[in-house]
Amino acid sequence: HKLKNIIKSDIIKTEEEYNMIKNKILNQRKNKISKSINYNLIYKASKDSDKIKIFHEKCDNKKNTLILIETNEGIKFGGFTTQTWEGNKNKKARLLLCNFW
C-alpha cells in the first residue's frame, strides 16, 4: 500500500485522511516549514508504552512533530508543533491542536 510507505500510521487509513492532515499542517504553518514533509515514526504508544516518560525519551529534542491519537471509541484527533519537546522544562512549547477528521 503506497500510503504506508509515506507515513507509518495505523490511525491514518486513507489517502484522503493523509492529504487532509498534510494540507492543514502546510496551510497553518506555511511560513515555518517547506512544502515537502518527511515522516518518521519515533513513538507509538501501542508499541513503545503509553507512559509519558517513554514518550519524552523518544520525542524530546525533536522539532516539527505530528501527534495523532485515536481513542478506544474511535475518535481521532491530533496536533502539530514546530517547537521541540523538552519534558516539563519547556513551558512555552505549544501544540497546535487540530481535529483532523
C-alpha positions as MATLAB code, in Angstrom:
seq = 'HKLKNIIKSDIIKTEEEYNMIKNKILNQRKNKISKSINYNLIYKASKDSDKIKIFHEKCDNKKNTLILIETNEGIKFGGFTTQTWEGNKNKKARLLLCNFW';
ca = [
       0.000    0.000    0.000;
       1.550    3.280   -1.161;
       0.277    5.285    1.835;
       2.117    3.026    4.333;
       5.356    3.877    2.502;
       4.746    7.597    3.175;
       3.507    7.545    6.758;
       3.572    4.542    9.043;
       0.346    5.067   10.944;
      -2.499    2.803   11.941;
      -4.621    5.914   12.532;
      -4.409    7.392    9.030;
      -6.168    4.820    6.916;
      -6.810    6.582    3.590;
      -5.011    8.918    1.228;
      -7.858   11.381    1.769;
      -7.091   11.491    5.529;
      -3.368   11.843    4.819;
      -3.901   14.727    2.374;
      -6.292   16.496    4.762;
      -3.719   16.399    7.577;
      -0.834   17.382    5.289;
      -2.779   20.349    3.899;
      -3.805   21.573    7.356;
      -0.195   21.487    8.527;
       1.088   23.240    5.403;
      -1.688   25.868    5.452;
      -1.317   26.682    9.137;
       2.478   26.658    9.204;
       3.276   27.653    5.600;
       5.980   30.156    6.530;
       7.655   27.804    9.001;
       8.235   24.609    7.024;
       8.842   23.614    3.432;
       6.202   22.225    1.110;
       7.545   18.694    1.441;
       7.050   16.742    4.631;
       9.094   13.710    5.642;
       7.508   11.451    8.233;
       9.493    9.330   10.678;
       7.649    7.307   13.280;
       9.514    7.997   16.517;
       6.932    6.912   19.093;
       3.895    4.661   19.068;
       2.087    4.198   22.378;
       0.697    0.775   21.444;
       4.227   -0.428   20.692;
       6.547    1.676   22.889;
       4.351    2.116   26.007;
       1.791    4.741   26.896;
       3.948    6.065   29.759;
       4.764    9.781   29.475;
       8.381    9.053   30.452;
       8.827    6.849   27.371;
       7.132    9.474   25.171;
       9.680   12.068   26.316;
      12.621    9.655   25.959;
      11.672    9.180   22.315;
      10.354   12.665   21.438;
      12.361   15.218   23.432;
      14.590   17.494   21.332;
      12.611   16.714   18.163;
      11.133   19.538   16.075;
       8.144   19.558   13.736;
       6.278   16.725   15.393;
       2.853   15.475   14.456;
       0.841   13.765   17.188;
      -2.045   11.500   16.157;
      -4.401    9.994   18.714;
      -7.276    7.567   18.327;
      -9.357    6.832   21.406;
     -10.803    3.430   22.247;
     -14.106    4.837   20.976;
     -12.566    5.571   17.551;
     -12.368    9.367   17.944;
      -9.339   10.735   16.084;
      -7.518   13.987   16.761;
      -4.002   15.291   16.960;
      -1.673   18.210   16.877;
       1.465   19.630   15.330;
       4.286   21.714   16.760;
       7.400   23.252   15.232;
       8.999   23.525   18.666;
      10.994   20.794   20.380;
       9.661   18.616   23.160;
      11.672   19.089   26.336;
       9.735   17.289   29.031;
       8.489   19.647   31.731;
      11.323   22.129   31.179;
       9.845   23.969   28.209;
       6.665   25.694   29.341;
       6.380   27.779   26.160;
       6.103   24.876   23.703;
       2.716   24.986   22.012;
       0.955   22.153   20.289;
      -1.376   23.277   17.545;
      -4.325   21.007   18.295;
      -6.476   20.031   15.379;
      -9.491   17.917   14.821;
      -8.220   16.465   11.561;
     -11.387   14.452   10.976;
];
